[in-house]
Amino acid sequence: MEDSLNLVFSRCGKLLSLILGMVLVAGCQSLLFDPRGHTVPEAKLIILPQSGDYSGIYKNEDLNMAYKLVRNQGQLSISGTVRFADRIMMGFAIVQVFHLDAILVDPQGKVLNMTGLTSASAVNILYDGSIDFSRTMTLPPNTAALAFSYGGIALSGGSGEDSDRMDFWDYPLY
């Protein structure tokens, strides 16, 4: 009987942890922390074309992301594919939650707006592997560049206390 209760409480705790993690990763930080007016380091900026399209690769220790930007007057379309880097692909079975944002900045790197590009949950790394996204947004006046921000939780796939967990993120604001 005691083992059954421990199992129930363990699973309820994991469910609560999952829900809280999804809420935090899914961008609710903007409810607690307004990024507008903060600065993005120059090394993190991707200069937007005045018009037309631009393709690029965003790569770091967590992600390999191919993306395409199309700017048409006051609109920006951004699409791409997120693939998790080797440290996640080789060490974990599931990305429990993942959220990707575009941070739009002025010529001085000051944040004008932050827009969600995609959110995903329960990504099986072996079978799902990548996450595609596509979004069109209205650009605030004086938008010159963008940066990416993301957060996620990777799990090894074990059950209970046997599952290794890694929180990964890049929130390039100061």
Residue pairs with C-beta under 8 A, 6 or more apart in sequence:
10 160
18 96
18 97
21 96
21 97
21 153
22 97
22 121
24 151
25 97
25 98
25 99
25 119
25 151
25 152
25 153
26 97
26 99
26 116
26 119
27 99
27 101
27 114
27 116
27 119
29 171
30 114
35 103
35 111
35 114
35 173
36 111
36 112
36 113
36 114
37 110
37 111
38 110
38 111
38 173
38 174
39 105
39 108
39 109
39 110
39 111
39 173
39 174
40 103
40 105
40 109
40 111
40 145
40 147
40 172
40 173
41 109
41 172
41 174
42 109
44 147
44 148
44 172
45 105
45 109
45 145
45 146
45 147
46 56
46 58
46 69
46 145
46 146
46 147
46 148
47 144
47 145
48 54
48 69
48 71
48 76
48 139
48 143
48 144
48 145
48 146
49 69
49 71
50 71
51 71
51 72
51 73
52 70
52 71
53 68
53 69
53 70
53 71
54 68
54 69
54 71
55 66
55 67
55 68
55 69
56 66
56 67
56 69
57 64
57 65
57 66
57 67
58 64
58 65
58 67
58 148
59 65
59 85
60 85
60 170
61 85
61 87
62 84
62 85
62 87
62 88
62 150
62 152
62 168
62 169
62 170
63 82
63 83
63 84
63 85
63 150
64 82
64 83
64 84
64 85
65 80
65 81
65 82
65 83
65 148
66 80
66 81
67 78
67 79
67 80
68 78
68 79
68 80
69 76
69 77
69 78
69 146
70 76
70 77
70 78
71 77
71 139
74 138
74 139
75 136
75 137
75 138
75 139
76 136
76 137
76 139
76 143
76 146
77 134
77 135
77 136
78 102
78 117
78 133
78 134
78 135
78 136
78 137
78 146
79 132
79 133
79 134
79 135
80 132
80 133
80 134
81 130
81 131
81 132
81 133
82 98
82 100
82 118
82 130
82 131
82 132
82 133
83 89
83 129
83 130
84 95
84 125
84 129
84 154
88 95
88 125
88 154
88 166
88 168
89 125
89 129
91 154
91 156
91 164
91 166
92 125
92 154
92 155
92 156
92 157
92 164
92 166
93 124
93 125
93 126
93 155
93 156
93 157
94 122
94 123
94 124
94 125
94 154
94 155
94 157
95 120
95 122
95 123
95 125
95 152
95 153
95 154
95 155
96 121
96 122
96 152
96 153
96 154
96 155
97 119
97 120
97 121
97 151
97 152
97 153
98 118
98 119
98 120
98 121
98 123
98 131
98 150
98 151
98 152
98 153
99 116
99 118
99 119
99 120
99 150
99 151
99 152
100 116
100 117
100 118
100 119
100 131
100 133
100 148
100 149
100 150
101 114
101 115
101 116
101 117
101 148
101 149
101 150
102 114
102 115
102 117
102 135
102 137
102 146
102 147
102 148
102 149
103 111
103 113
103 114
103 146
103 147
103 148
103 149
103 172
103 173
104 111
104 112
104 113
104 114
104 115
104 137
104 139
104 140
104 143
104 145
104 146
105 111
105 112
105 143
105 144
105 145
105 146
105 147
106 112
106 142
106 143
106 144
107 142
107 144
107 145
109 145
111 173
112 140
112 142
112 143
113 140
114 149
115 135
115 137
116 135
117 133
117 135
118 131
118 132
118 133
118 135
120 131
123 131
125 154
147 172
148 170
149 169
149 170
149 171
149 172
149 173
150 168
150 169
150 170
151 167
151 168
151 169
151 170
151 171
152 167
152 168
152 169
153 165
153 166
153 167
153 168
154 165
154 166
154 168
155 163
155 164
155 165
156 162
156 163
156 164
156 165
157 163
158 164
